[in-house]
């Protein structure tokens, strides 16, 4: 199963305890409570479930769902 933009959004929302509809795809996720521990949690999940090869620094540098989608080569 490939990683999609909506899957990233759902996973981020789940990690933050929010509704996916409340998580914008183009805004800085740090403003919504995303911290480095949660980024690592998401990254490990995506590595395990979707064979993602991006590293933490890539995601931390641009913490927005749209930016991550291009880094994670989503479908």
Jmol script that loads the backbone (N, CA, C; Angstrom):
load data "model"
ATOM      1  N   UNK A   1       0.845  -1.185   0.000  1.00  0.00           N
ATOM      2  CA  UNK A   1       0.000   0.000   0.000  1.00  0.00           C
ATOM      3  C   UNK A   1       0.887   1.244   0.000  1.00  0.00           C
ATOM      4  N   UNK A   2       0.608   2.140  -0.943  1.00  0.00           N
ATOM      5  CA  UNK A   2       1.433   3.336  -1.027  1.00  0.00           C
ATOM      6  C   UNK A   2       0.901   4.441  -0.123  1.00  0.00           C
ATOM      7  N   UNK A   3       1.797   5.311   0.244  1.00  0.00           N
ATOM      8  CA  UNK A   3       1.465   6.433   1.114  1.00  0.00           C
ATOM      9  C   UNK A   3       0.853   7.540   0.265  1.00  0.00           C
ATOM     10  N   UNK A   4      -0.283   8.076   0.702  1.00  0.00           N
ATOM     11  CA  UNK A   4      -0.963   9.157  -0.008  1.00  0.00           C
ATOM     12  C   UNK A   4      -0.950  10.421   0.844  1.00  0.00           C
ATOM     13  N   UNK A   5      -1.247  11.545   0.224  1.00  0.00           N
ATOM     14  CA  UNK A   5      -1.336  12.800   0.960  1.00  0.00           C
ATOM     15  C   UNK A   5      -2.386  12.697   2.062  1.00  0.00           C
ATOM     16  N   UNK A   6      -3.510  12.085   1.753  1.00  0.00           N
ATOM     17  CA  UNK A   6      -4.572  11.945   2.765  1.00  0.00           C
ATOM     18  C   UNK A   6      -4.148  11.000   3.891  1.00  0.00           C
ATOM     19  N   UNK A   7      -3.356   9.973   3.568  1.00  0.00           N
ATOM     20  CA  UNK A   7      -2.861   9.083   4.626  1.00  0.00           C
ATOM     21  C   UNK A   7      -1.904   9.834   5.545  1.00  0.00           C
ATOM     22  N   UNK A   8      -1.044  10.657   4.969  1.00  0.00           N
ATOM     23  CA  UNK A   8      -0.147  11.476   5.793  1.00  0.00           C
ATOM     24  C   UNK A   8      -0.976  12.361   6.712  1.00  0.00           C
ATOM     25  N   UNK A   9      -1.988  12.992   6.148  1.00  0.00           N
ATOM     26  CA  UNK A   9      -2.858  13.872   6.941  1.00  0.00           C
ATOM     27  C   UNK A   9      -3.550  13.112   8.064  1.00  0.00           C
ATOM     28  N   UNK A  10      -4.078  11.926   7.758  1.00  0.00           N
ATOM     29  CA  UNK A  10      -4.735  11.110   8.795  1.00  0.00           C
ATOM     30  C   UNK A  10      -3.749  10.698   9.884  1.00  0.00           C
ATOM     31  N   UNK A  11      -2.551  10.297   9.480  1.00  0.00           N
ATOM     32  CA  UNK A  11      -1.544   9.872  10.457  1.00  0.00           C
ATOM     33  C   UNK A  11      -1.102  11.029  11.348  1.00  0.00           C
ATOM     34  N   UNK A  12      -0.917  12.203  10.752  1.00  0.00           N
ATOM     35  CA  UNK A  12      -0.540  13.385  11.539  1.00  0.00           C
ATOM     36  C   UNK A  12      -1.655  13.719  12.519  1.00  0.00           C
ATOM     37  N   UNK A  13      -2.886  13.719  12.040  1.00  0.00           N
ATOM     38  CA  UNK A  13      -4.027  14.030  12.901  1.00  0.00           C
ATOM     39  C   UNK A  13      -4.129  13.029  14.048  1.00  0.00           C
ATOM     40  N   UNK A  14      -3.937  11.748  13.743  1.00  0.00           N
ATOM     41  CA  UNK A  14      -3.970  10.706  14.765  1.00  0.00           C
ATOM     42  C   UNK A  14      -2.891  10.950  15.817  1.00  0.00           C
ATOM     43  N   UNK A  15      -1.708  11.300  15.368  1.00  0.00           N
ATOM     44  CA  UNK A  15      -0.582  11.552  16.263  1.00  0.00           C
ATOM     45  C   UNK A  15      -0.854  12.757  17.174  1.00  0.00           C
ATOM     46  N   UNK A  16      -1.590  13.738  16.653  1.00  0.00           N
ATOM     47  CA  UNK A  16      -1.876  14.952  17.411  1.00  0.00           C
ATOM     48  C   UNK A  16      -3.206  14.884  18.159  1.00  0.00           C
ATOM     49  N   UNK A  17      -3.960  13.807  17.951  1.00  0.00           N
ATOM     50  CA  UNK A  17      -5.260  13.695  18.600  1.00  0.00           C
ATOM     51  C   UNK A  17      -6.279  14.669  18.036  1.00  0.00           C
ATOM     52  N   UNK A  18      -6.175  14.941  16.740  1.00  0.00           N
ATOM     53  CA  UNK A  18      -7.063  15.897  16.072  1.00  0.00           C
ATOM     54  C   UNK A  18      -7.841  15.209  14.952  1.00  0.00           C
ATOM     55  N   UNK A  19      -8.839  15.896  14.450  1.00  0.00           N
ATOM     56  CA  UNK A  19      -9.581  15.437  13.284  1.00  0.00           C
ATOM     57  C   UNK A  19      -8.764  15.795  12.043  1.00  0.00           C
ATOM     58  N   UNK A  20      -8.641  14.879  11.079  1.00  0.00           N
ATOM     59  CA  UNK A  20      -7.864  15.202   9.876  1.00  0.00           C
ATOM     60  C   UNK A  20      -8.330  16.479   9.175  1.00  0.00           C
ATOM     61  N   UNK A  21      -9.616  16.763   9.220  1.00  0.00           N
ATOM     62  CA  UNK A  21     -10.145  17.970   8.581  1.00  0.00           C
ATOM     63  C   UNK A  21      -9.596  19.241   9.216  1.00  0.00           C
ATOM     64  N   UNK A  22      -9.126  19.147  10.448  1.00  0.00           N
ATOM     65  CA  UNK A  22      -8.589  20.304  11.155  1.00  0.00           C
ATOM     66  C   UNK A  22      -7.097  20.517  10.913  1.00  0.00           C
ATOM     67  N   UNK A  23      -6.480  19.632  10.154  1.00  0.00           N
ATOM     68  CA  UNK A  23      -5.049  19.725   9.881  1.00  0.00           C
ATOM     69  C   UNK A  23      -4.845  20.189   8.435  1.00  0.00           C
ATOM     70  N   UNK A  24      -4.410  21.435   8.230  1.00  0.00           N
ATOM     71  CA  UNK A  24      -4.198  21.922   6.868  1.00  0.00           C
ATOM     72  C   UNK A  24      -2.960  21.271   6.244  1.00  0.00           C
ATOM     73  N   UNK A  25      -2.988  21.117   4.934  1.00  0.00           N
ATOM     74  CA  UNK A  25      -1.871  20.457   4.266  1.00  0.00           C
ATOM     75  C   UNK A  25      -0.726  21.415   3.970  1.00  0.00           C
ATOM     76  N   UNK A  26      -0.989  22.722   4.053  1.00  0.00           N
ATOM     77  CA  UNK A  26       0.016  23.696   3.625  1.00  0.00           C
ATOM     78  C   UNK A  26       0.566  24.573   4.747  1.00  0.00           C
ATOM     79  N   UNK A  27       0.271  24.231   5.991  1.00  0.00           N
ATOM     80  CA  UNK A  27       0.759  25.051   7.101  1.00  0.00           C
ATOM     81  C   UNK A  27       1.781  24.289   7.942  1.00  0.00           C
ATOM     82  N   UNK A  28       2.564  25.044   8.684  1.00  0.00           N
ATOM     83  CA  UNK A  28       3.599  24.489   9.553  1.00  0.00           C
ATOM     84  C   UNK A  28       2.951  23.669  10.666  1.00  0.00           C
ATOM     85  N   UNK A  29       3.265  22.388  10.710  1.00  0.00           N
ATOM     86  CA  UNK A  29       2.650  21.494  11.683  1.00  0.00           C
ATOM     87  C   UNK A  29       3.115  21.742  13.111  1.00  0.00           C
ATOM     88  N   UNK A  30       4.225  22.425  13.283  1.00  0.00           N
ATOM     89  CA  UNK A  30       4.693  22.780  14.623  1.00  0.00           C
ATOM     90  C   UNK A  30       3.650  23.670  15.299  1.00  0.00           C
ATOM     91  N   UNK A  31       2.993  24.504  14.506  1.00  0.00           N
ATOM     92  CA  UNK A  31       1.947  25.378  15.036  1.00  0.00           C
ATOM     93  C   UNK A  31       0.740  24.591  15.549  1.00  0.00           C
ATOM     94  N   UNK A  32       0.644  23.341  15.177  1.00  0.00           N
ATOM     95  CA  UNK A  32      -0.461  22.484  15.594  1.00  0.00           C
ATOM     96  C   UNK A  32      -0.041  21.490  16.681  1.00  0.00           C
ATOM     97  N   UNK A  33       1.175  21.649  17.177  1.00  0.00           N
ATOM     98  CA  UNK A  33       1.636  20.813  18.277  1.00  0.00           C
ATOM     99  C   UNK A  33       2.572  19.689  17.893  1.00  0.00           C
ATOM    100  N   UNK A  34       2.965  19.617  16.632  1.00  0.00           N
ATOM    101  CA  UNK A  34       3.881  18.561  16.220  1.00  0.00           C
ATOM    102  C   UNK A  34       5.279  18.863  16.745  1.00  0.00           C
ATOM    103  N   UNK A  35       5.872  17.900  17.431  1.00  0.00           N
ATOM    104  CA  UNK A  35       7.228  18.068  17.947  1.00  0.00           C
ATOM    105  C   UNK A  35       8.118  16.970  17.381  1.00  0.00           C
ATOM    106  N   UNK A  36       9.391  17.019  17.740  1.00  0.00           N
ATOM    107  CA  UNK A  36      10.356  16.080  17.158  1.00  0.00           C
ATOM    108  C   UNK A  36      10.045  14.627  17.494  1.00  0.00           C
ATOM    109  N   UNK A  37       9.527  14.373  18.674  1.00  0.00           N
ATOM    110  CA  UNK A  37       9.189  12.993  19.047  1.00  0.00           C
ATOM    111  C   UNK A  37       8.070  12.468  18.151  1.00  0.00           C
ATOM    112  N   UNK A  38       7.079  13.305  17.895  1.00  0.00           N
ATOM    113  CA  UNK A  38       5.977  12.887  17.023  1.00  0.00           C
ATOM    114  C   UNK A  38       6.443  12.712  15.577  1.00  0.00           C
ATOM    115  N   UNK A  39       7.347  13.555  15.118  1.00  0.00           N
ATOM    116  CA  UNK A  39       7.887  13.390  13.768  1.00  0.00           C
ATOM    117  C   UNK A  39       8.584  12.035  13.667  1.00  0.00           C
ATOM    118  N   UNK A  40       9.370  11.685  14.664  1.00  0.00           N
ATOM    119  CA  UNK A  40      10.058  10.384  14.652  1.00  0.00           C
ATOM    120  C   UNK A  40       9.060   9.232  14.685  1.00  0.00           C
ATOM    121  N   UNK A  41       8.000   9.375  15.469  1.00  0.00           N
ATOM    122  CA  UNK A  41       6.966   8.344  15.535  1.00  0.00           C
ATOM    123  C   UNK A  41       6.329   8.138  14.164  1.00  0.00           C
ATOM    124  N   UNK A  42       5.980   9.243  13.505  1.00  0.00           N
ATOM    125  CA  UNK A  42       5.391   9.157  12.168  1.00  0.00           C
ATOM    126  C   UNK A  42       6.369   8.545  11.180  1.00  0.00           C
ATOM    127  N   UNK A  43       7.605   8.979  11.223  1.00  0.00           N
ATOM    128  CA  UNK A  43       8.614   8.479  10.295  1.00  0.00           C
ATOM    129  C   UNK A  43       8.819   6.975  10.463  1.00  0.00           C
ATOM    130  N   UNK A  44       8.889   6.512  11.684  1.00  0.00           N
ATOM    131  CA  UNK A  44       9.048   5.076  11.918  1.00  0.00           C
ATOM    132  C   UNK A  44       7.846   4.292  11.408  1.00  0.00           C
ATOM    133  N   UNK A  45       6.646   4.829  11.601  1.00  0.00           N
ATOM    134  CA  UNK A  45       5.431   4.174  11.101  1.00  0.00           C
ATOM    135  C   UNK A  45       5.495   4.077   9.580  1.00  0.00           C
ATOM    136  N   UNK A  46       5.873   5.157   8.918  1.00  0.00           N
ATOM    137  CA  UNK A  46       5.915   5.171   7.460  1.00  0.00           C
ATOM    138  C   UNK A  46       7.047   4.307   6.918  1.00  0.00           C
ATOM    139  N   UNK A  47       8.130   4.236   7.628  1.00  0.00           N
ATOM    140  CA  UNK A  47       9.214   3.330   7.203  1.00  0.00           C
ATOM    141  C   UNK A  47       8.740   1.889   7.269  1.00  0.00           C
ATOM    142  N   UNK A  48       8.063   1.561   8.344  1.00  0.00           N
ATOM    143  CA  UNK A  48       7.578   0.197   8.546  1.00  0.00           C
ATOM    144  C   UNK A  48       6.458  -0.154   7.564  1.00  0.00           C
ATOM    145  N   UNK A  49       5.486   0.727   7.421  1.00  0.00           N
ATOM    146  CA  UNK A  49       4.288   0.411   6.644  1.00  0.00           C
ATOM    147  C   UNK A  49       4.383   0.755   5.159  1.00  0.00           C
ATOM    148  N   UNK A  50       5.272   1.683   4.800  1.00  0.00           N
ATOM    149  CA  UNK A  50       5.290   2.179   3.424  1.00  0.00           C
ATOM    150  C   UNK A  50       6.691   2.233   2.812  1.00  0.00           C
ATOM    151  N   UNK A  51       7.681   1.678   3.488  1.00  0.00           N
ATOM    152  CA  UNK A  51       9.060   1.638   2.991  1.00  0.00           C
ATOM    153  C   UNK A  51       9.613   3.025   2.661  1.00  0.00           C
ATOM    154  N   UNK A  52       9.229   4.013   3.459  1.00  0.00           N
ATOM    155  CA  UNK A  52       9.732   5.378   3.283  1.00  0.00           C
ATOM    156  C   UNK A  52      11.216   5.405   3.630  1.00  0.00           C
ATOM    157  N   UNK A  53      11.994   6.157   2.860  1.00  0.00           N
ATOM    158  CA  UNK A  53      13.433   6.235   3.106  1.00  0.00           C
ATOM    159  C   UNK A  53      13.896   7.624   3.526  1.00  0.00           C
ATOM    160  N   UNK A  54      12.984   8.582   3.613  1.00  0.00           N
ATOM    161  CA  UNK A  54      13.353   9.938   4.047  1.00  0.00           C
ATOM    162  C   UNK A  54      13.914   9.879   5.462  1.00  0.00           C
ATOM    163  N   UNK A  55      14.698  10.892   5.821  1.00  0.00           N
ATOM    164  CA  UNK A  55      15.208  10.909   7.184  1.00  0.00           C
ATOM    165  C   UNK A  55      14.585  12.059   7.984  1.00  0.00           C
ATOM    166  N   UNK A  56      14.835  12.038   9.260  1.00  0.00           N
ATOM    167  CA  UNK A  56      14.238  12.995  10.185  1.00  0.00           C
ATOM    168  C   UNK A  56      14.519  14.436   9.775  1.00  0.00           C
ATOM    169  N   UNK A  57      15.752  14.735   9.404  1.00  0.00           N
ATOM    170  CA  UNK A  57      16.115  16.113   9.058  1.00  0.00           C
ATOM    171  C   UNK A  57      15.289  16.627   7.885  1.00  0.00           C
ATOM    172  N   UNK A  58      15.012  15.765   6.913  1.00  0.00           N
ATOM    173  CA  UNK A  58      14.196  16.165   5.772  1.00  0.00           C
ATOM    174  C   UNK A  58      12.812  16.619   6.223  1.00  0.00           C
ATOM    175  N   UNK A  59      12.203  15.841   7.109  1.00  0.00           N
ATOM    176  CA  UNK A  59      10.856  16.166   7.577  1.00  0.00           C
ATOM    177  C   UNK A  59      10.864  17.362   8.519  1.00  0.00           C
ATOM    178  N   UNK A  60      11.843  17.440   9.386  1.00  0.00           N
ATOM    179  CA  UNK A  60      11.910  18.528  10.363  1.00  0.00           C
ATOM    180  C   UNK A  60      12.163  19.882   9.698  1.00  0.00           C
ATOM    181  N   UNK A  61      12.862  19.858   8.579  1.00  0.00           N
ATOM    182  CA  UNK A  61      13.195  21.097   7.878  1.00  0.00           C
ATOM    183  C   UNK A  61      11.958  21.787   7.306  1.00  0.00           C
ATOM    184  N   UNK A  62      11.005  21.003   6.831  1.00  0.00           N
ATOM    185  CA  UNK A  62       9.790  21.552   6.224  1.00  0.00           C
ATOM    186  C   UNK A  62       8.574  20.816   6.768  1.00  0.00           C
ATOM    187  N   UNK A  63       8.121  21.161   7.982  1.00  0.00           N
ATOM    188  CA  UNK A  63       7.038  20.417   8.625  1.00  0.00           C
ATOM    189  C   UNK A  63       5.638  20.810   8.138  1.00  0.00           C
ATOM    190  N   UNK A  64       5.351  20.473   6.899  1.00  0.00           N
ATOM    191  CA  UNK A  64       4.016  20.685   6.329  1.00  0.00           C
ATOM    192  C   UNK A  64       3.674  19.454   5.491  1.00  0.00           C
ATOM    193  N   UNK A  65       2.418  19.088   5.478  1.00  0.00           N
ATOM    194  CA  UNK A  65       2.002  17.864   4.797  1.00  0.00           C
ATOM    195  C   UNK A  65       2.338  17.907   3.308  1.00  0.00           C
ATOM    196  N   UNK A  66       2.081  19.026   2.645  1.00  0.00           N
ATOM    197  CA  UNK A  66       2.405  19.126   1.219  1.00  0.00           C
ATOM    198  C   UNK A  66       3.901  18.932   0.963  1.00  0.00           C
ATOM    199  N   UNK A  67       4.727  19.531   1.804  1.00  0.00           N
ATOM    200  CA  UNK A  67       6.178  19.376   1.655  1.00  0.00           C
ATOM    201  C   UNK A  67       6.580  17.920   1.865  1.00  0.00           C
ATOM    202  N   UNK A  68       5.993  17.293   2.863  1.00  0.00           N
ATOM    203  CA  UNK A  68       6.303  15.891   3.130  1.00  0.00           C
ATOM    204  C   UNK A  68       5.858  14.994   1.980  1.00  0.00           C
ATOM    205  N   UNK A  69       4.718  15.309   1.390  1.00  0.00           N
ATOM    206  CA  UNK A  69       4.201  14.481   0.296  1.00  0.00           C
ATOM    207  C   UNK A  69       5.223  14.404  -0.836  1.00  0.00           C
ATOM    208  N   UNK A  70       5.864  15.525  -1.164  1.00  0.00           N
ATOM    209  CA  UNK A  70       6.857  15.479  -2.235  1.00  0.00           C
ATOM    210  C   UNK A  70       8.111  14.717  -1.795  1.00  0.00           C
ATOM    211  N   UNK A  71       8.486  14.849  -0.535  1.00  0.00           N
ATOM    212  CA  UNK A  71       9.665  14.127  -0.027  1.00  0.00           C
ATOM    213  C   UNK A  71       9.423  12.627   0.049  1.00  0.00           C
ATOM    214  N   UNK A  72       8.205  12.252   0.381  1.00  0.00           N
ATOM    215  CA  UNK A  72       7.895  10.843   0.621  1.00  0.00           C
ATOM    216  C   UNK A  72       7.404  10.126  -0.637  1.00  0.00           C
ATOM    217  N   UNK A  73       7.403  10.851  -1.754  1.00  0.00           N
ATOM    218  CA  UNK A  73       7.002  10.271  -3.036  1.00  0.00           C
ATOM    219  C   UNK A  73       5.651   9.573  -2.963  1.00  0.00           C
ATOM    220  N   UNK A  74       4.652  10.328  -2.517  1.00  0.00           N
ATOM    221  CA  UNK A  74       3.324   9.749  -2.359  1.00  0.00           C
ATOM    222  C   UNK A  74       2.633   9.603  -3.698  1.00  0.00           C
ATOM    223  N   UNK A  75       1.619   8.755  -3.701  1.00  0.00           N
ATOM    224  CA  UNK A  75       0.845   8.557  -4.924  1.00  0.00           C
ATOM    225  C   UNK A  75      -0.427   9.366  -4.877  1.00  0.00           C
TER     226      UNK A  75
END
end "model"
wireframe off; spacefill off
backbone 0.3
color backbone group
